[in-house]
Structure formats: C-alpha cells, structure tokens
Amino acid sequence: MSSEHPINPDVVKRPLVICGPSGTGKSTVLTPILKAHPGTFGFSISHTTRSPRAGEENGREYHFVTKDEFMKRVENGEFLEWAQFGGNCYGTTFAALSSLAPKRCILDIELQGILQLREKAHLQTPPLDPVYLFIAPPSLTILKQRLKGRGTETEESMRKRLDAARAEIEFAMTGKHDIVIVNDNVEEARAKLEKVAMGYEGWQSCGDALPEFNIKDLD
Ligand SMILES: Nc1ncnc2c1ncn2[C@@H]1O[C@H](COP(=O)(O)OP(=O)(O)OP(=O)(O)O)[C@@H](O)[C@H]1O
C-alpha cells in the first residue's frame, strides 16, 4: 500500500461522501485505508436526539442533544443534512464537518442525507465541493448473500436494508455520483478507493461502470 505518498492537497478540503447499500462492503474496503494512512481522514461527529448507550460519551460517538435543541439547530440552518430514523433525529452540522480540518472528511451517509447535501453544500461559506462516491455490489444477488452471510440481520432488518438498497441503487442509476467503485474483488476495490480518497494521479477516472442491475432481484 502506498502509505508513503501523502494525500493530494487539492482534495483535502473536498469531503468524500461514501454511500452504497448496506452489506455492499463499505467498511471492509475502507478500514484498511484508514489504517494505512493514520491521521489523514476524519469522520464528523453527528448530533442525535437518541439516548446514549452504555459506554457512549457525549462528543465522542455523538453529540447527544434534546429534541428541542436539535430542532433549534435545524431552524438555525446548522445542519448540512439530517433525518429521522426509528423516532430519533440524526444530523451532521457544518461545524462538525469543518472542525476536522486539516483532515479530509469522510461522510458515510444515507440517501436522504446525500440529497440534502447536494442542495446545501454549495451554499456554505466557503462552498463545499464534496466528491460523491458509490460503492456498488457486483450484483443484487451477491448483495443479498453478503448481508445474509454477515449474520447480523433479522428478517425484518434485512427487509429494511434491502428496501433502502433499492432506493440507493435507483438513485445511482441516475448517474449522479461522481465515481462508482464495484466491490467485486476486495483488493481491487480497496486500491481504487485509496486512489480516490488520497487524490492520487488519475483519481477522477479510476472508477468502474455501474453494473446492469435488475431491481427485481431485491424482491
Ligand atoms: N469483495 C467482497 N467479496 C466477498 N465478500 C465481501 C466483499 N466485501 C465485503 N464482503 C463481506 O460482505 C459483508 C458486508 O460487508 P460490510 O459489513 O463491510 O458492509 P457495509 O457496506 O459496510 O455494511 P453497513 O452499511 O451495513 O455497515 C461482510 O460479511 C464482508 O466480509
């Protein structure tokens, strides 16, 4: 791994937005890159209205806030993106993201968040210019197998994840991502993601074509 090459200064200020259906292998591909380049990347700490779980610390896993405080921040326009899941609110503030400098921010967000970010990023001062990256499975049948194989899902959570996957894949099919990486062979996908994340020469054109998906395979 080319850890001796520092990150390209031209990309440091561009948040890297990584999305892809649950089970597509985002963590598998990203984790070795974070290890190979310590101190290079940062994840913004989200705000949430959910209660802290045992061992969680305010300001470390999340900024834990009340619903009132959260909604005040929404009204103040502080969130680049926010959404409600399971009765709780979660969001990323512009401040949480800019506090990561000089590290490159990696955002692992859901489709709803991406849609908001696309609307708001250029309105910030200074404007944000994210790179939108989609990690695609080689096929929807393989996506299902990986989710099952991980052994972490109940039937219900599997269904939810596959429904979310459908929306994410349909969005990817509109061609709005800057780069697509197909996670077929982990090592090849890792090398491509490293090139994009570090901004190595040719990073803009090292992506793959989106596979031809048959959405019905998710049924
Ligand atoms: N290229 C690959 N080939 C085969 N199996 C893979 C590949 N990439 C990942 N996997 C396996 O697929 C499963 C899902 O991977 P992982 O947990 O990294 O997905 P994820 O996209 O980060 O999911 P989530 O969004 O739910 O966190 C894991 O069991 C992982 O070992």
The ligand as a Tripos MOL2 file, in Angstrom:
@<TRIPOS>MOLECULE
LIG
   31    33     1     0     0
SMALL
NO_CHARGES

@<TRIPOS>ATOM
      1 N1        -15.4850   -8.0590   -2.1810 N.pl3     1 LIG1
      2 C1        -16.0870   -8.8760   -1.3070 C.ar      1 LIG1
      3 N2        -16.2330  -10.1890   -1.5890 N.ar      1 LIG1
      4 C2        -16.8550  -11.0040   -0.7350 C.ar      1 LIG1
      5 N3        -17.3940  -10.6360    0.4550 N.ar      1 LIG1
      6 C3        -17.2670   -9.3440    0.8000 C.ar      1 LIG1
      7 C4        -16.6270   -8.3880   -0.0490 C.ar      1 LIG1
      8 N4        -16.6730   -7.1770    0.5570 N.ar      1 LIG1
      9 C5        -17.3220   -7.3630    1.7390 C.ar      1 LIG1
     10 N5        -17.6790   -8.6580    1.8880 N.ar      1 LIG1
     11 C6        -18.4580   -9.2260    3.0050 C.3       1 LIG1
     12 O1        -19.7640   -8.6780    2.9070 O.3       1 LIG1
     13 C7        -20.3060   -8.4220    4.2090 C.3       1 LIG1
     14 C8        -20.7460   -6.9560    4.3130 C.3       1 LIG1
     15 O2        -19.6040   -6.1160    4.3450 O.3       1 LIG1
     16 P1        -19.5510   -4.7910    5.2650 P.3       1 LIG1
     17 O3        -20.0230   -5.0860    6.6360 O.co2     1 LIG1
     18 O4        -18.1850   -4.1970    5.0560 O.co2     1 LIG1
     19 O5        -20.6600   -3.8820    4.5110 O.3       1 LIG1
     20 P2        -21.0920   -2.3510    4.7220 P.3       1 LIG1
     21 O6        -21.3810   -1.8370    3.3550 O.co2     1 LIG1
     22 O7        -20.0430   -1.6300    5.4980 O.co2     1 LIG1
     23 O8        -22.4300   -2.5060    5.5340 O.3       1 LIG1
     24 P3        -23.2200   -1.4210    6.5110 P.3       1 LIG1
     25 O9        -23.5880   -0.2820    5.6290 O.co2     1 LIG1
     26 O10       -24.4010   -2.2260    6.9660 O.co2     1 LIG1
     27 O11       -22.2600   -1.0690    7.6090 O.co2     1 LIG1
     28 C9        -19.2180   -8.7880    5.2050 C.3       1 LIG1
     29 O12       -19.5070  -10.0720    5.7320 O.3       1 LIG1
     30 C10       -17.9470   -8.7930    4.3690 C.3       1 LIG1
     31 O13       -16.9640   -9.6810    4.8770 O.3       1 LIG1
@<TRIPOS>BOND
     1     1     2 1
     2     2     3 ar
     3     2     7 ar
     4     3     4 ar
     5     4     5 ar
     6     5     6 ar
     7     6     7 ar
     8     6    10 ar
     9     7     8 ar
    10     8     9 ar
    11     9    10 ar
    12    10    11 1
    13    11    12 1
    14    11    30 1
    15    12    13 1
    16    13    14 1
    17    13    28 1
    18    14    15 1
    19    15    16 1
    20    16    17 2
    21    16    18 1
    22    16    19 1
    23    19    20 1
    24    20    21 2
    25    20    22 1
    26    20    23 1
    27    23    24 1
    28    24    25 2
    29    24    26 1
    30    24    27 1
    31    28    29 1
    32    28    30 1
    33    30    31 1
@<TRIPOS>SUBSTRUCTURE
     1 LIG1         1 GROUP 0 **** ****
